Amino acid sequence: MPRVTVVGAGVFGLTIALFLPRHYDVTIVARDMPGDPDSLDWASPWAGAGFGGGGTKPDDPQEMEMLKAAFRYYWNLSESHPESSVKMYTLPFTPLPASSPQIHHPSTASWTRPTCPPPRMPRSGSPTPPSSSRPPPTSPTSPLSFTPSTNVAFVPQTVSDLTDLLPLSPDVLVNAIGVGAGRLDPINDPLVEPVRGQTIVIRQPAIDHMTLRSGIDYCYVIPRGDGTAVIGGIKEHGKT
């Protein structure tokens, strides 16, 4: 049986463990674990996630195919597996003033048309662009509800050097430690850049849509499946 050790129990670490074949022997090693008392030392308890497409390379066919596959997967989860906490929300589109800079990616818009549901007519009577109005599935970023039924073991441990995990004899060692990779031996990845945000988590089950504003007044409101919502509005590169 292949042995896989995943370092980090955040969104990436849990998702990787979830999607590995069931016959793999998977161990997740992390300082912070889902279910622990809320800690300010990692992002997952304070985060929200919304899939709106777009990507970073609108002219890259491979990335567009990946986005389409991801959208179909999350759409299926929202309809067929409510226990996953993935849910459909509307994303209202507010037109920018004519004087505001406009950003348009034709390639991005083109992949959404055959893949995503069509835009809905808002009360104002003006249809909103498909690239902005589709209802993205959102998740409270914790697939932990799936892992008890899989072959996954959890080991609470602070890791400062990946070689410390060699006694576990993994066939594959997955680094899903996030921003910590910048100070994790022997990697110390110089390309890792911390980005400091500020969020507040409130309990408000009545919020039924996701709000996002880009630009100098960047802010967002993301509802989560447990009846809470994440409100944020700061993004400071290079700071922790």
C-alpha positions as CSV (number, residue, x, y, z in Angstrom):
1,M,0.0,0.0,0.0
2,P,1.6,3.4,-1.0
3,R,2.3,5.6,2.0
4,V,1.8,9.3,1.6
5,T,2.6,11.9,4.2
6,V,0.9,15.3,3.8
7,V,2.4,18.2,5.8
8,G,-0.3,20.8,6.6
9,A,-4.0,20.4,7.5
10,G,-5.3,23.5,5.8
11,V,-7.5,23.6,2.7
12,F,-4.8,22.2,0.4
13,G,-3.6,19.5,2.7
14,L,-7.1,18.2,3.5
15,T,-8.2,18.4,-0.2
16,I,-5.1,16.4,-1.3
17,A,-5.7,13.8,1.3
18,L,-9.4,13.6,0.3
19,F,-8.7,13.0,-3.4
20,L,-5.9,10.4,-3.1
21,P,-7.0,6.9,-3.9
22,R,-8.8,5.1,-1.0
23,H,-6.2,2.3,-0.9
24,Y,-3.4,4.8,-0.1
25,D,-2.1,4.9,3.5
26,V,-2.3,8.7,4.2
27,T,-1.0,10.5,7.2
28,I,-1.6,14.3,7.7
29,V,1.0,15.9,9.9
30,A,0.3,19.5,11.1
31,R,0.6,21.9,14.0
32,D,-3.0,23.0,13.7
33,M,-5.8,20.6,13.0
34,P,-9.5,21.1,12.1
35,G,-11.5,20.9,15.3
36,D,-8.8,22.5,17.4
37,P,-9.7,25.7,19.3
38,D,-9.6,28.6,16.9
39,S,-6.1,29.9,16.4
40,L,-4.7,33.0,14.8
41,D,-1.7,31.1,13.6
42,W,-3.3,29.7,10.5
43,A,-5.9,30.9,8.0
44,S,-8.4,28.1,7.7
45,P,-10.8,29.0,10.6
46,W,-11.1,32.6,9.4
47,A,-11.3,32.0,5.6
48,G,-14.0,31.7,3.0
49,A,-13.8,30.5,-0.5
50,G,-15.8,31.1,-3.7
51,F,-15.3,29.6,-7.1
52,G,-15.9,32.3,-9.7
53,G,-13.6,31.2,-12.4
54,G,-11.3,33.6,-14.1
55,G,-7.9,32.1,-13.4
56,T,-4.6,33.8,-13.8
57,K,-3.8,32.9,-17.4
58,P,-6.9,33.6,-19.5
59,D,-5.2,32.7,-22.7
60,D,-3.9,29.3,-21.4
61,P,-6.1,26.5,-22.8
62,Q,-4.8,24.0,-20.2
63,E,-5.8,26.4,-17.3
64,M,-9.2,27.0,-18.9
65,E,-9.8,23.2,-19.1
66,M,-8.8,22.9,-15.5
67,L,-11.3,25.7,-14.5
68,K,-14.1,24.1,-16.4
69,A,-13.4,20.7,-14.8
70,A,-13.3,22.3,-11.3
71,F,-16.6,24.2,-11.9
72,R,-18.4,21.1,-13.0
73,Y,-17.1,19.2,-9.9
74,Y,-18.1,21.9,-7.4
75,W,-21.5,22.3,-9.2
76,N,-22.1,18.6,-8.7
77,L,-21.1,18.7,-5.1
78,S,-23.5,21.6,-4.5
79,E,-26.4,19.7,-6.0
80,S,-25.7,16.1,-5.0
81,H,-23.7,16.3,-1.8
82,P,-25.1,18.9,0.6
83,E,-23.0,17.4,3.4
84,S,-19.9,18.7,1.6
85,S,-21.0,22.3,2.7
86,V,-20.6,23.5,-0.9
87,K,-23.5,25.7,-1.8
88,M,-24.7,27.9,-4.7
89,Y,-24.9,31.6,-4.0
90,T,-25.6,34.5,-6.3
91,L,-22.8,37.0,-7.1
92,P,-24.5,40.3,-7.8
93,F,-22.7,42.5,-10.4
94,T,-22.5,46.2,-9.8
95,P,-21.5,48.1,-13.0
96,L,-18.5,50.4,-12.6
97,P,-18.7,54.1,-13.5
98,A,-17.7,54.9,-17.0
99,S,-14.6,56.6,-15.7
100,S,-13.4,53.5,-13.9
101,P,-10.7,51.3,-15.6
102,Q,-12.3,48.3,-17.3
103,I,-10.7,44.9,-17.2
104,H,-11.9,42.3,-19.7
105,H,-10.5,38.9,-20.6
106,P,-12.3,37.6,-23.7
107,S,-10.8,34.1,-23.3
108,T,-12.0,33.9,-19.7
109,A,-15.5,35.0,-20.7
110,S,-15.6,32.5,-23.6
111,W,-15.0,29.4,-21.4
112,T,-17.8,30.4,-19.0
113,R,-20.5,30.6,-21.6
114,P,-20.8,26.9,-22.4
115,T,-19.9,25.8,-18.9
116,C,-21.7,28.1,-16.4
117,P,-25.4,28.9,-16.1
118,P,-26.5,31.9,-18.0
119,P,-26.6,35.3,-16.3
120,R,-29.9,36.2,-14.6
121,M,-31.8,39.5,-15.1
122,P,-31.5,41.7,-12.1
123,R,-34.3,43.9,-10.9
124,S,-32.7,46.9,-12.7
125,G,-33.6,45.2,-16.0
126,S,-30.0,45.2,-17.3
127,P,-28.4,41.8,-17.8
128,T,-25.1,41.3,-16.1
129,P,-22.0,39.9,-17.8
130,P,-21.6,36.2,-17.6
131,S,-18.1,36.6,-16.2
132,S,-19.5,38.4,-13.2
133,S,-23.0,37.2,-12.5
134,R,-22.9,33.5,-12.3
135,P,-23.6,32.0,-8.8
136,P,-20.3,30.4,-7.6
137,P,-20.3,27.5,-5.3
138,T,-18.7,28.5,-2.0
139,S,-17.4,26.4,0.9
140,P,-16.2,27.0,4.4
141,T,-13.0,25.4,3.3
142,S,-13.0,22.3,5.4
143,P,-13.6,18.9,3.8
144,L,-13.0,17.2,7.1
145,S,-16.5,15.7,7.0
146,F,-15.2,13.3,4.3
147,T,-12.0,12.2,5.9
148,P,-13.3,10.0,8.8
149,S,-14.5,7.4,6.2
150,T,-11.2,7.4,4.4
151,N,-7.8,5.8,5.2
152,V,-6.4,9.0,6.8
153,A,-4.5,9.4,10.1
154,F,-3.9,12.7,11.8
155,V,-0.6,13.4,13.6
156,P,-0.4,16.8,15.5
157,Q,3.2,17.9,15.2
158,T,5.1,21.1,14.6
159,V,7.4,20.6,11.6
160,S,10.5,22.8,11.0
161,D,12.4,20.4,8.8
162,L,10.9,18.0,6.3
163,T,13.6,15.5,7.0
164,D,12.1,15.0,10.4
165,L,9.3,13.1,8.8
166,L,11.5,10.5,7.1
167,P,11.1,8.1,10.0
168,L,7.4,7.7,8.9
169,S,8.9,6.1,5.7
170,P,6.6,7.8,3.2
171,D,6.7,6.9,-0.4
172,V,5.5,10.4,-1.2
173,L,6.0,13.5,0.9
174,V,3.6,16.4,0.1
175,N,4.4,19.9,1.3
176,A,1.0,21.7,1.8
177,I,2.2,24.0,4.5
178,G,1.3,27.2,2.7
179,V,3.2,30.3,3.5
180,G,5.3,28.4,6.0
181,A,7.3,26.9,3.0
182,G,9.3,30.1,3.1
183,R,10.9,29.1,6.3
184,L,10.7,25.3,6.2
185,D,14.0,23.5,6.0
186,P,15.4,22.4,3.6
187,I,13.1,24.3,1.2
188,N,13.2,27.9,2.4
189,D,11.4,28.9,-0.8
190,P,12.4,32.5,-1.6
191,L,9.4,32.9,-3.9
192,V,6.9,32.5,-1.1
193,E,5.4,35.9,-0.2
194,P,3.1,36.4,2.8
195,V,0.0,38.5,2.2
196,R,-1.6,39.9,5.3
197,G,-5.4,40.2,5.5
198,Q,-7.9,41.1,8.1
199,T,-11.2,39.4,8.5
200,I,-14.0,39.1,10.9
201,V,-16.3,36.1,11.1
202,I,-19.9,36.8,12.1
203,R,-22.9,34.5,12.5
204,Q,-25.5,35.6,10.0
205,P,-27.4,32.8,8.2
206,A,-29.5,35.4,6.4
207,I,-26.7,36.3,4.0
208,D,-27.7,34.6,0.8
209,H,-25.1,35.9,-1.7
210,M,-21.4,36.6,-2.1
211,T,-20.2,40.2,-2.4
212,L,-16.8,41.1,-3.9
213,R,-15.4,44.5,-4.7
214,S,-12.0,44.8,-6.4
215,G,-9.6,47.7,-6.8
216,I,-8.5,50.3,-4.2
217,D,-11.6,49.6,-2.1
218,Y,-11.1,45.8,-2.1
219,C,-13.5,44.1,0.2
220,Y,-15.6,40.9,0.3
221,V,-18.4,39.1,2.2
222,I,-18.5,35.4,1.8
223,P,-21.2,33.2,3.4
224,R,-20.2,29.9,4.8
225,G,-22.1,26.6,5.1
226,D,-22.3,26.7,8.9
227,G,-24.3,29.9,9.0
228,T,-21.4,32.3,9.4
229,A,-19.9,34.8,7.0
230,V,-16.4,36.1,6.5
231,I,-16.0,39.8,6.0
232,G,-12.6,41.1,4.8
233,G,-11.0,44.1,3.2
234,I,-7.3,44.3,3.6
235,K,-4.5,42.8,1.5
236,E,-1.0,43.8,2.4
237,H,1.7,42.0,0.4
238,G,5.0,41.1,2.2
239,K,3.5,41.3,5.7
240,T,2.3,38.8,8.3
